Amino acid sequence: MNFTRWSARLPGTQRRAAARTDTTLSPDRRGDGSVPAARAEQLTDEAPPVPAVDDLPVRDVLDRVPALVALVHGPDHRLAYVNDAYVTAFGKHDLGEPARAALPELDELGLFPLLDQVQRSGRPRTLKSRKAPDGRSYTFTCTPVTEGDSDGGRGVLVFATDVTDHAEAAARLRASEGRQRETAVTLQRSLLPQELEEPDDLRVAATYHPGGTEAAVGGDWYDVITLGGGRTALVIGDVMGRGVRAAAVMGQLRTAVRAYARLDLPPHEVLQLLDGLAIEIDANQIATCVYAIHDPNEGRLVYASAGHLPILVRDENGTVQRADEPTGPPLGTGGWMHASGSIALTPGSTAVLYTDGLVERRNEDLDEGIAALERALSGATGSPQVVCDRLVRSAGVTPDHDDDVAVLVLQHPARKGAQAELFRNAALELLGGVEAAPRARAFASGVLTSWRFPTELHDLGVLATSELVANSLQHGTPPMRLRLRRTDRRLIVEVTDGDDHLPRRRRAEPADESGRGIAIVATIASNWGSRRTPGGGKAVWCEFLLPRP
C-alpha cells in the first residue's frame, strides 16, 4: 500500500501545503538590504525549516496516534494495516487476511455492513459509541480511500476514538434521570387512591399509565368519594407540567378535593374553592379538573369543569353523549365564576372521565381524538375494568406513550330480579302540621316491615325517621318530604324541606326541651349529614349499615 499517496488525501494536507507555499518568500520579494546579514544568519540558526506533511513517514504518524486505526482493502476487506493503539487494544493481527477472520472484534460490533456501505457509496459513515470486547466504548468513523480506478483499489480507513469516559458519563446521567423519574412515578402512584371506594349504586374502575421512559411523569389524578346518603363524588384532573413538582401539586389538590367534598357542596362551588387554593399553592402552575356528583334518586350526573375534557356517557343502547357545557378556565387562573351542568346517567349507562393523554396526539386535532374515543366507547361493553382496558388499547397507549394517561369509568347497573329487590325506594310528602309526624312514623314502620328488616334495625329506622321529621317540622319550611332507600349494604333515611339553614349537633343542657334530635340520630346511625339542595332548602340524612348475610 502506498501510504504517501493516500496521506495527501487526509483532511488538511492540501490546505497546509498551500499555506506553506504562500508564506515562503522569494528572493525578489526580500529585496537588497531589507534584512541585515547578521539578523538573517541568526534566524537561520534558530529556526530550521519545518518538514512538510508529505515528507513525514505516514506509518510512523499513524502508529503514534492514540486513536485506533485500521485499513482494509478490496471487496472482502483484507487487512492492510493496524496501528500500535489498535494492537494494544485487540492484539496482533495477520495482514492480508479477510477482515472477518482477522478482525473478529469488528464483526462483534456489527461494523461490516457499514464497511460495505462505505465502499459502495464512497462516502464516510460514523457509528457512535459502541462497546467493544475490551470493555471500552468507541466511536467508529469509516472513510473510503482509493488507489487507481478499479474496485480492487478501494479501501476503507477505520478510525476509532475512545469515548469510554463520555459513555460512562452518559450512562450515569441516564441512571440519574431514571432514578428521578422512578421517584416521581412512585410519588405519583402513592398520591393516587390505592383502592377506589365502592359506592352502593355504581361500579367503578380506573387506570393510570405514566408516560414513556423519555417523558417525565405528569400530574394526572382521579378519585372516587362516597358522600353519604347514597351520593358519590367523582373527580379527575391534570396538573400542567411534569416531574416531582407536578406530582406534589397534584397531591395537594387531591387532598383538598376530598376535604371540600365532605362539605357536600355543589360541584361549581368545589371548583371555586379549588381555584383559589391552586393560586396559593403555585401561582405559575394551573390544572384542569372535572368534579361530578351522582345521586341515584335523580338519575343524573351533576358536574362542573375547569378547562377539562368533556365527560362521555354511553346509554344502554350504545348511544354516546358528550357533556360539553359548561366549561370554565383551568384552576389557578382566578376571576371566573364556575357553573354546574348535568347529564343523564340512567340504569345501564356508562360514563368515562379521562385526561388529555388518552385523546391528544401531536399531529391530530383534539376533537378527532375525542370522536375516536366516542366510537370506541359506543362498542365497549362489559365490566368497568374491561371498558377501561378497551379504551386504553383503542387509543394506542403503549409503555412508550409520550404523555400520562388517567381514565375513570363508572357504570350505573340496570338491576333485575332478586338483585333489584335489594335496591328499593319509598317516599312520602309531609303535609299538614304536627300530625305529619305520626303519619311519617307509620309510613316508615310499614315500609321497613315490607323490606323484611330485623326488628332492631326496624326500630332504629323508625326512631331516626321520627327525629328527622320532628326536626324538620320545628325548624324547616314546606315543602317537606321523607324518603326511605335501601341498597344491598345500607338503609338511608332522608328528610328535605324548604329552609336552607343546616342543622348542627350540639350539647343540650338538662333543662333544655329541644336540641337532642340530631344528637340521637348521630348516636344510633352509622353516619349522618346534611346539605343544601340546588333549588333552595336542605336535606338531612342518616344511614344504617345492614347486617352481612
Residue pairs with C-beta under 8 A, 6 or more apart in sequence:
1 71
1 73
1 80
1 81
1 147
1 155
2 147
3 58
3 59
3 62
3 81
4 54
4 58
5 147
6 58
6 145
6 147
7 13
7 53
7 54
7 56
7 58
7 61
8 14
8 54
9 145
10 53
13 53
13 54
16 52
16 53
17 52
17 53
17 54
20 52
59 81
62 69
62 81
62 83
63 83
63 84
64 84
65 83
65 85
66 85
66 162
67 85
67 159
67 160
67 161
67 162
68 82
68 83
68 85
68 86
68 89
68 138
68 158
68 159
68 160
68 161
68 162
69 81
69 82
69 83
69 85
69 86
69 157
69 158
69 159
69 160
70 79
70 81
70 82
70 83
70 86
70 103
70 106
70 157
70 158
70 160
71 79
71 80
71 81
71 82
71 145
71 155
71 156
71 157
71 158
72 78
72 79
72 80
72 99
72 103
72 115
72 155
72 156
72 158
73 79
73 80
73 154
73 155
74 151
74 152
74 154
74 155
75 119
75 151
75 152
75 154
76 98
76 99
77 98
77 99
77 100
77 112
77 115
77 119
77 156
78 96
78 97
78 98
78 99
78 102
79 93
79 94
79 95
79 96
79 97
79 98
79 99
79 102
79 103
80 95
80 96
80 155
81 95
82 93
86 93
86 160
87 93
89 132
89 134
89 136
90 103
90 105
90 132
90 133
90 134
93 102
93 103
94 102
95 102
99 106
99 112
99 115
100 107
100 112
105 132
105 133
105 134
106 112
106 115
106 158
108 132
108 133
109 127
109 130
109 132
109 140
110 130
111 127
111 130
111 140
111 142
111 158
114 125
114 127
114 140
114 142
115 142
115 156
115 158
117 125
118 124
118 125
118 142
118 143
118 144
118 156
119 144
119 154
119 155
119 156
121 144
122 144
122 146
123 144
124 141
124 142
124 143
124 144
125 141
125 142
126 139
126 140
126 141
126 142
127 139
127 140
127 141
127 142
128 139
129 137
129 138
129 139
129 163
129 166
129 167
129 170
130 137
130 138
130 139
130 140
131 137
131 167
132 138
136 162
136 164
137 162
137 163
137 164
137 166
137 167
137 168
138 160
138 161
138 162
138 163
138 164
139 160
139 161
139 163
140 158
140 159
140 160
141 158
141 159
141 160
141 161
142 156
142 157
142 158
142 159
143 156
143 157
143 159
144 154
144 155
144 156
144 157
145 154
145 155
145 156
145 157
146 153
146 154
146 155
147 153
147 154
147 155
178 213
180 243
180 244
181 213
181 216
181 217
183 244
184 216
184 217
184 242
184 243
184 244
184 247
185 210
185 217
187 244
187 247
187 248
187 251
188 208
188 210
188 217
188 218
188 219
188 220
188 247
188 250
189 208
191 221
191 247
191 250
191 251
191 254
192 208
192 221
192 222
192 254
193 206
193 222
193 223
193 224
196 204
196 205
196 206
196 224
197 224
197 225
197 226
197 232
198 204
199 224
199 226
199 232
199 294
200 230
200 296
200 423
200 487
200 488
200 489
200 490
201 230
201 232
201 294
201 296
201 412
201 423
201 487
202 232
202 294
202 410
202 411
202 412
203 383
203 384
203 410
203 411
203 413
204 224
204 234
204 384
204 408
204 409
204 410
204 411
205 383
205 384
205 385
205 387
205 388
205 408
205 409
206 222
206 224
206 388
206 406
206 407
206 408
206 409
207 388
207 389
207 392
207 405
207 406
207 407
208 220
208 222
208 404
208 405
208 406
209 357
209 392
209 397
209 401
209 404
209 405
209 406
210 217
210 218
210 404
211 217
211 218
211 242
211 357
211 401
211 402
211 403
211 404
212 398
212 399
212 400
212 401
212 402
213 400
214 400
214 402
215 242
215 401
215 402
215 403
215 404
216 242
216 243
217 242
217 243
217 246
217 247
217 404
218 238
218 239
218 241
218 242
218 246
218 247
218 357
218 403
218 404
219 237
219 238
219 239
219 240
219 241
219 242
219 246
219 247
219 249
219 250
219 287
219 404
220 236
220 237
220 238
220 239
220 250
220 355
220 357
220 404
220 405
220 406
221 235
221 236
221 237
221 238
221 239
221 250
221 251
221 253
221 254
221 406
222 234
222 235
222 236
222 237
222 353
222 406
222 407
222 408
223 233
223 234
223 235
223 236
223 254
223 257
223 258
224 232
224 233
224 234
224 408
224 410
225 232
225 233
225 234
225 235
225 257
225 258
225 261
226 232
226 233
227 233
227 261
227 262
227 264
227 293
227 529
228 264
228 527
228 528
228 529
228 541
228 543
229 492
229 494
229 529
229 531
229 539
229 541
229 543
230 295
230 296
230 297
230 485
230 487
230 492
230 543
231 264
231 293
231 294
231 295
231 296
232 293
232 294
233 261
233 291
233 292
233 293
233 294
234 291
234 292
234 293
234 294
234 353
234 408
234 410
235 254
235 257
235 261
235 289
235 290
235 291
235 292
236 289
236 290
236 308
236 353
236 354
236 355
236 406
236 408
237 250
237 253
237 254
237 257
237 287
237 288
237 289
237 290
237 308
237 331
237 355
238 287
238 288
238 289
238 308
238 355
238 356
238 404
238 406
239 246
239 247
239 249
239 250
239 253
239 285
239 286
239 287
240 246
240 285
240 286
240 287
240 288
240 330
241 249
241 285
245 282
245 285
246 285
249 278
249 281
249 282
249 285
249 287
250 287
252 277
252 281
253 274
253 277
253 278
253 281
253 287
253 289
253 331
256 273
256 274
256 277
257 270
257 274
257 289
257 291
260 270
260 273
260 274
261 270
263 270
264 529
264 530
264 531
265 273
265 531
266 293
266 302
266 304
266 340
266 532
266 534
267 291
267 292
267 293
267 302
267 303
267 304
267 340
268 304
268 337
268 338
268 339
268 340
270 291
270 304
271 289
271 291
271 304
271 305
271 306
271 328
271 331
271 338
272 337
272 338
274 289
274 291
274 306
274 331
275 306
275 331
275 332
275 333
275 334
275 336
275 338
276 334
278 285
278 286
278 287
278 331
278 332
279 332
279 334
281 332
282 332
283 332
285 332
286 307
286 330
286 331
286 332
286 333
287 306
287 330
287 331
287 332
288 305
288 306
288 307
288 308
288 309
288 330
288 331
288 356
289 305
289 306
289 307
289 308
289 330
289 331
290 303
290 304
290 305
290 306
290 308
290 309
290 311
290 353
291 303
291 304
292 301
292 302
292 303
292 304
292 311
292 353
293 301
293 302
293 303
294 300
294 301
294 302
294 345
294 410
294 412
295 302
296 412
296 485
297 425
297 483
297 485
299 344
299 345
299 346
299 347
299 412
300 342
300 343
300 344
300 345
301 311
301 313
301 323
301 342
301 343
301 344
301 345
301 351
302 340
302 341
302 342
302 534
303 311
303 323
303 340
303 341
303 342
303 343
304 326
304 328
304 338
304 339
304 340
304 341
305 311
305 323
305 326
305 327
305 328
305 341
306 327
306 328
306 329
306 330
306 331
306 338
307 327
307 328
307 329
307 330
307 331
308 327
308 330
309 354
309 355
309 356
309 359
309 370
310 322
310 323
310 324
310 327
310 370
311 322
311 323
311 343
311 351
311 352
311 353
312 320
312 321
312 322
312 323
312 351
312 352
312 370
312 373
312 374
312 377
313 320
313 321
313 323
313 343
313 344
313 345
313 349
313 350
313 351
313 352
314 320
314 321
314 349
314 350
314 351
314 352
314 377
314 378
314 380
315 321
315 344
315 346
315 348
315 349
316 346
316 347
316 348
316 349
316 414
318 378
318 379
319 378
320 374
320 377
320 378
321 343
321 344
322 370
322 374
323 341
323 343
325 341
326 338
326 339
326 340
326 341
328 336
328 337
328 338
328 339
329 336
340 534
343 351
345 351
345 412
346 412
347 412
347 413
347 414
347 415
348 412
348 413
348 414
349 411
349 412
350 377
350 380
350 384
350 387
350 409
350 410
350 411
350 412
351 409
351 410
351 411
352 373
352 377
352 387
352 391
352 407
352 408
352 409
353 407
353 408
353 409
353 410
354 373
354 391
354 405
354 406
354 407
354 408
355 404
355 405
355 406
355 407
356 366
356 403
357 397
357 401
357 403
357 404
357 405
357 406
358 369
358 373
358 391
358 392
358 395
358 397
358 405
358 406
358 407
359 366
359 369
359 370
359 372
359 373
359 395
360 366
360 369
360 403
361 369
369 395
372 394
372 395
373 391
373 394
373 395
376 390
376 391
376 394
376 395
377 387
377 391
380 386
380 387
380 390
380 391
381 387
382 390
383 411
384 409
384 410
384 411
385 409
387 409
387 411
388 407
388 409
391 407
391 409
392 405
392 407
395 405
397 405
415 422
415 423
419 488
422 486
422 487
422 488
423 486
423 487
423 488
424 451
424 485
424 486
425 483
425 484
425 485
426 443
426 447
426 483
426 484
426 485
427 481
427 482
427 483
427 484
428 439
428 440
428 443
428 481
428 482
428 483
429 479
429 480
429 481
430 436
430 439
430 440
430 469
430 472
430 473
430 479
430 480
430 481
430 482
430 495
432 439
433 473
434 473
436 469
436 473
436 480
437 466
437 469
437 470
437 473
440 465
440 466
440 469
440 482
441 462
441 465
441 466
441 469
443 482
444 461
444 462
444 465
444 466
444 482
444 484
444 493
445 458
445 462
447 484
448 457
448 458
448 461
448 462
448 484
448 491
449 458
451 486
453 461
453 491
453 546
454 547
457 491
457 544
457 546
457 547
460 524
460 525
460 544
461 484
461 491
461 493
461 544
463 520
463 524
464 493
464 521
464 524
464 525
464 542
464 544
465 482
465 484
465 493
465 495
467 517
467 518
467 520
467 521
468 482
468 493
468 494
468 495
468 517
468 521
468 540
468 541
468 542
469 480
469 482
469 495
470 517
471 495
471 503
471 517
471 518
471 540
472 480
472 495
472 496
472 497
472 540
473 480
474 514
475 499
475 501
475 503
476 497
476 498
476 499
476 537
476 538
477 497
477 498
477 499
477 537
478 497
478 498
479 496
479 497
479 498
480 495
480 496
480 497
480 498
481 495
481 496
481 497
482 493
482 494
482 495
483 492
483 493
483 494
483 495
483 496
484 491
484 492
484 493
484 494
485 491
485 492
485 494
486 492
486 546
488 546
489 545
489 546
490 526
490 543
490 544
490 545
490 546
491 543
491 544
491 546
492 541
492 542
492 543
493 541
493 542
493 543
494 539
494 540
494 541
495 539
495 540
495 541
496 533
496 537
496 538
496 539
496 540
497 537
497 538
498 536
498 537
499 537
499 538
500 532
500 536
500 537
500 538
501 538
502 530
502 531
502 532
502 538
502 540
503 518
503 530
503 540
504 518
505 518
505 519
505 522
506 515
506 518
506 519
507 515
507 519
508 514
508 515
508 516
508 519
518 528
521 528
521 542
522 528
522 542
525 542
525 543
525 544
526 542
526 543
526 544
526 545
527 542
527 543
528 540
528 541
528 542
528 543
529 540
529 541
529 542
530 538
530 539
530 540
530 541
531 538
531 539
532 538
533 539
